């Protein structure tokens, strides 16, 4: 009986790796993009940033609401001389004459409502909303980067698979002759196949990590490198970039934030008006209880702070002008990125067009590998151009190169 139990335990532990092994996943380009957008770590981090900014907007809205306090206090004491109790835990300073008084009880409920503060509350709310828009915009930038990276790496793996198939077919073809004169050539092909297979294995690890999957997941990619015909001009791409690049909106948001920051500092010179009301209950075992209430209008007008406010305003004005310069710099940078991406795309477009019109020779390994590289580099340049202009211009409805 003991032997049977030992055998069962051995079988059970031997079966554990089978159940823990990840199931193989067959993924298309679209499925990879959807996976990355849902579980990629960078995307998830930005989604949390958005949630945080949304809570800041809710927090800013609470500034329009009144503040209410409830304070309860119970103390035991003994004093031989008159004493004044002055503490933040009590509603107000409290005078105790000489003599033993065993206890002191107090309660206060107070309500304060901000009536006017120079527009600071509305400015803070605008600032919170613009900050939320800026974070969403930054999230869109990261989203575009992840989509482009997924597309490029997806087709890089497809290209490596196609190269491996080319080497395998050539090895099989030459091996069928069973001739010693092809031995060295077959050995070279096997070495090339091993290097490409190793590169594919490493690249797949990076790709699985990019998607956000466990590194133990076995993934099979399904797709083909179809070169599409897209008629584009440089001027058209530049105009699209000004319209669709999130970075352009980001500079506008920063300008707005700096402008509001200047206004907030200027508002420090304005008076603040508040309404307040309070009801106090205070007593002890000797004198009994007292009940007090008040309703007050409080106006505070800043007169002089040593001139600090003026230098703070100048600092913010400098930051605002800096944001304007940053926007101009961003425009030039985007224009440069679009021009370089367009030149790269045009180069590989012509290469792909030439390769498409060239007669395919399956027995020419170098030529087959070269055509695979051309198709991959064309697609890579197309996806980088999409990232540069902030707009997806490739889809399944476009014609393949003729």
Secondary structure, DSSP 8 states (H G I E B T S, - for coil): -HHHHHHHHHHHHHHHHHHHS---EEE-HHHHHHHHHHH-HHHHHHHHHHHHHHHHHHHHHGGGS-EEEEEEEEEE--BSS-EEE--TTSSS-EEE-SB---EEEEEEEEEEEEEESTTHHHHHHHHHHHHHHHHHHHHHHHHHHHHHHHHHHHHHHHHHHHHHHHHHHHHHHHHTT--GGGHHHHHHHHHHHHHHHHHHHHHHHHHHHHHT--TT--EEE------B-----HHHHHHHHHHH-HHHHHHHHHHHHHHHHHHHHHHTTS-EEEEEEEEEEEEETTTEEEEEEEEEEEEE----STTHHHHHHHHHHHHHHHHHHHHHHHHHHHHHHHHHHHHHHHHHHHHHHHHHTS---TT-HHHHHHHHHHHHHHHHHHHHHHHHHTS----TTS-B--
